Amino acid sequence: MIRTQVYLTETEKKIIEIISIETGKKQSELIRQAIDRFIDEFQTHERIDLLRRAKGMWKGRKDGSLSKELRKSWDRSKIK
């Protein structure tokens, strides 16, 4: 792990101390959990945005039969 310094308001610090006492977890662990949740939320929104931008990207393509043939070759039900 990499050590870093974070500035908290007095209220944030007091609340983290209380949560730490109530849960028996170290304050640093609680802060890492909060950061992990933030990252997960950000990545979820990013994935959804990418999917939205990809919507319709195959529309109007003339090589649809090729993609159908590829899908057939990948069909897991045919794999023994």
C-alpha positions as CSV (number, residue, x, y, z in Angstrom):
1,M,0.0,0.0,0.0
2,I,1.0,3.6,-0.5
3,R,0.8,6.0,2.3
4,T,-1.1,9.3,1.5
5,Q,-2.3,12.3,3.4
6,V,-6.0,13.3,3.2
7,Y,-7.5,16.5,4.8
8,L,-10.8,16.0,6.5
9,T,-13.2,18.4,8.1
10,E,-13.6,18.2,11.8
11,T,-17.1,16.7,11.3
12,E,-15.8,14.1,8.9
13,K,-13.0,13.1,11.3
14,K,-15.4,12.8,14.3
15,I,-17.9,10.7,12.3
16,I,-15.2,8.4,11.1
17,E,-13.9,8.0,14.7
18,I,-17.5,7.1,15.8
19,I,-17.9,4.6,13.0
20,S,-14.5,3.1,13.8
21,I,-15.5,2.6,17.4
22,E,-18.9,1.1,16.5
23,T,-17.6,-1.3,13.8
24,G,-14.2,-2.1,15.4
25,K,-12.5,-1.2,12.1
26,K,-9.5,1.1,11.8
27,Q,-10.2,4.5,10.4
28,S,-7.8,3.9,7.5
29,E,-9.8,0.8,6.6
30,L,-13.1,2.7,6.6
31,I,-11.6,5.4,4.3
32,R,-10.2,2.8,1.9
33,Q,-13.7,1.1,1.8
34,A,-15.3,4.5,1.0
35,I,-12.7,5.1,-1.8
36,D,-13.4,1.6,-3.2
37,R,-17.1,2.3,-3.3
38,F,-16.5,5.6,-5.1
39,I,-14.3,3.9,-7.6
40,D,-16.8,1.2,-8.2
41,E,-19.6,3.7,-8.7
42,F,-17.5,5.8,-11.1
43,Q,-16.5,2.7,-13.2
44,T,-20.1,1.6,-13.4
45,H,-21.2,4.9,-14.8
46,E,-18.2,4.8,-17.2
47,R,-19.3,1.3,-18.4
48,I,-22.9,2.4,-18.9
49,D,-21.7,5.5,-20.8
50,L,-19.5,3.3,-23.1
51,L,-22.5,1.0,-23.7
52,R,-24.7,3.9,-24.6
53,R,-22.1,5.3,-27.0
54,A,-21.8,1.9,-28.6
55,K,-25.5,1.5,-29.2
56,G,-26.3,1.2,-32.9
57,M,-22.7,1.0,-34.0
58,W,-23.5,-1.9,-36.3
59,K,-26.6,-0.2,-37.8
60,G,-26.3,0.1,-41.6
61,R,-23.5,-2.4,-41.9
62,K,-23.5,-4.5,-45.1
63,D,-21.5,-7.4,-43.7
64,G,-24.3,-8.7,-41.3
65,S,-24.2,-12.2,-42.8
66,L,-20.5,-12.5,-41.8
67,S,-21.2,-11.6,-38.2
68,K,-24.1,-14.1,-38.1
69,E,-21.7,-16.8,-39.4
70,L,-19.2,-15.8,-36.7
71,R,-21.9,-16.0,-34.0
72,K,-22.9,-19.4,-35.2
73,S,-19.3,-20.6,-35.0
74,W,-19.1,-19.3,-31.4
75,D,-22.3,-20.9,-30.3
76,R,-21.5,-22.7,-27.0
77,S,-24.3,-25.2,-27.4
78,K,-22.4,-26.8,-30.3
79,I,-19.2,-27.2,-28.2
80,K,-19.0,-30.7,-26.7
